[in-house]
Amino acid sequence: MHTHPASIRSFFLDGPAGRLEALLNAGSADATHAAVVCHPHPVFGGTLHNKVVFHAMKALHCFGFPVLRFNFRGTGLSEGQHDKGNGELDDVRTALDWLDCEFHLPLIFAGFSFGAAVGLRAACPDERVKALIGLGTPVAEVDNRRYSFEFLESCTKPKLFVSGAHDQYGSPAQLEKLVEPLPEPKKLVIIEGGDHFFEGRLKEMRETIEEWVAEVLT
């Protein structure tokens, strides 16, 4: 892997519910793709500074891709109010639109937990998005919150799912049940010893993303 300049741009996206706080890790001049990484549930402390989100960004950035992170509505300095995953779909679309307009490159989507559940719904049907990464995808019902992933059954794009073996929001068996009927190409990686936040296993998670991107996109 190459190292690239760590230029970081802090700015605001013009979102449907007001300004969305954003950070862009600049890519190389010859970047082949641009990427967005979405954060976990804001009601439970999720922000663009989450460790899993940061490590996913680093994994994608090592290829020279510009990588955008942003705070969903009502999070950090982002305006608006949390909308239980509904309005947040439009926040993801705003981020994808901005990346497309700014770089005119094929896009990669990555999301962690809530960010995966919401973002995959926005990214799967978007023709500009060429690859999808779900980290700690929340397939179990938690606190009366249950996400539907039926839309993935028609998604033929390359898909990577990475979760910890002890993820309380999605057991290996539940994830296998989700991924098994999905169209190829797809890959499910279970990180042994990992929990939902990949505590102590962030390096393995990051390397898994890097290996998959190298295999699928480069």
N, C-alpha and C positions, 0 to 999 in steps of 0.2 A: 504494500500500500504506500501511496505517496502522502507526504504531508503538504498541506496547503495553507495559505495565509489565513490567520484567524481573525480576519476583519469581520466585525459584528455591527450591524446596523439596527438601531432601535427607532421605531416609527409607529404610526397608526394606520390600520386599514380602514377604509370607509365601509363599515358594515351596515346591514339592514336595520339594526337596532342602535346604531351609533358607532362611535370609534372602537376599533378592536386593537388592543395593545399587541405589538408584534416585534419579533427579533428575527433578523436574517443573518445567517452565517454565510458570507459570500463564497461563491464557488470559484473555480478556475476559469480562465478565458476560453478553454476548449471543453467546457462541461457538456456532457451528452444528455443529462437529465436534470430536472429540478425537483425538489421534494418538499413535502409538508409533513410535520409530525404533530399530532393532536394529543392534548393532555387528558388526564383522568378526571373523574367527577369533581366539579368545582365546589359542590356543597360539602364535600368531604376533604377539602384542602387541595384539590388538584389545580396546578397551574402549569404554565409553560416552562417553569424552572424545575419541574419534577425530575428526579434522578433517572427514571426509565426513559423519559422523553429526551433528556440531555444525552444519554448514551446512544439512543437511537439516532439522534441528530449526528453524533460523532461518527457512528458507523456509516451513515450515508455521505457525510461530508468528506470522509477519507478518500472517496472516489472523485473528489473535485466538484460534487454537485452543490449548488446553492441550496440551503435548507431553511425553510421558514417554520418558525414556531409562533403561535399566537394564543392569547387568552380568550376563551369563549366569553360571550356576553355576560356582564355582571361579575367578571373575575378580574382581580388585579385592577389595572387602570382601564379596562374595557367597560364601555357604557352598556346600558340595558340591564335586563334582569334574566336570571336563569329561567329557561323555558322547558325543562324536563326532556331535553333532547330534540324538541320540535324546531324551534327557532335556530338551535345550534346547527342543524343541517345547513341552513343558509349561511351560517358563519363559515362552515367548511367550504361551501361553494364560493364564498367571497375570497377565501384564501387561494383556492384553485384558480379562480379568475385572475387574481393579482399575479400569481406566478406565471400563468400563461401570457399575460400581457407584458410582464417585465422581461421574460427570458425566451419565450417562443420555443420552448423545449418540451419533449415528452415528460410527463409528470409521474412521480412516485408518491403514493400515499402510505403513511404509517400512522398508527394510532394506538394508544395504550388505554385499556379498560373502557371507560365511558367514551374516550376519544376514538377507540376502535369501533364500538357499537354504533356511534353516530356517524363517524367519518366514513366507514365502509359503505354505509347506505348512500352517501353523497358521491363517493368516488367510483363505486362499481359501474354505474351507468354512464359515467363521464368518459367520453371517447379519448380525451386528452390524457387520462390516467392509464399508464401502461403496466403498473405492478402495484400490488397491495400487500401491506404488512399489518397483521393484527397481533398485538402484544397483550398478554393477559386478557384475552377476549372474554367478556363476562357472560358466559352461557348459563350460569345458574341463577335462579331467582334469589335476590337478596333484598331484604327490607321492602318487600312488596314491589320491587322493581324487576321487571323481566324484559329482556330485549329480544326481538325477533330477528332471525338471520335468514329467513326464507329467501330473501332477495339474492343471496349468494348462490342459490341453486342454478341461476342462469348466468353466472359470472365466469367467463372463460379466460379471464386474464390470469397471469401468474399470481399465486396467492401463497403467502407464508404466514403461518400461525405459530407463535412461540409463547409458551406458558410454563410456569413452574409446576413441578410434580405435586406440590402442596398448595396450589392456588385455590383459595377458598371460594373464588367466584367462578370456578370452572375446573372440574376434575379432569384428569387425562381421559377417563371413559366418556365424559360428556363432550369433550373436545373431539375425540375420535368419532363420536356419533354425529357431530356437526360436520366434520370435514369429509368423512367417508363418501357421502353421496355427491359431493361437489365435483364439478367438471375439472379435468386437468387443464393446465398444470397447477399443482398444489403441493404444499409440504407442511407437515405438522412436526414441530420439534418440542419435546418435553424436556425442560432443564431439570435434571435430578437435583433434589435438595432445595429447589427454588420455591418461594412462595409467590403471592400475587405481585409483589413489588420486586421480585428477583433479588431479595436481600442477600448479599454475599455472593450473588451469581450474575451480577451485571456484566462482568467481563465475558462470561459464556454467552449471555444474550446478545451482546454486541458482536461477538465473533460469529454467531449464528447468522445474524443479519448480513455481515460482511461477506461471508462465504456464499450465501444465497444470492446476493446482488451480483457478485463476481460470476456466479454460474449462470444466472438468468439474463443479466443486462449488459455484461461487458465481454 
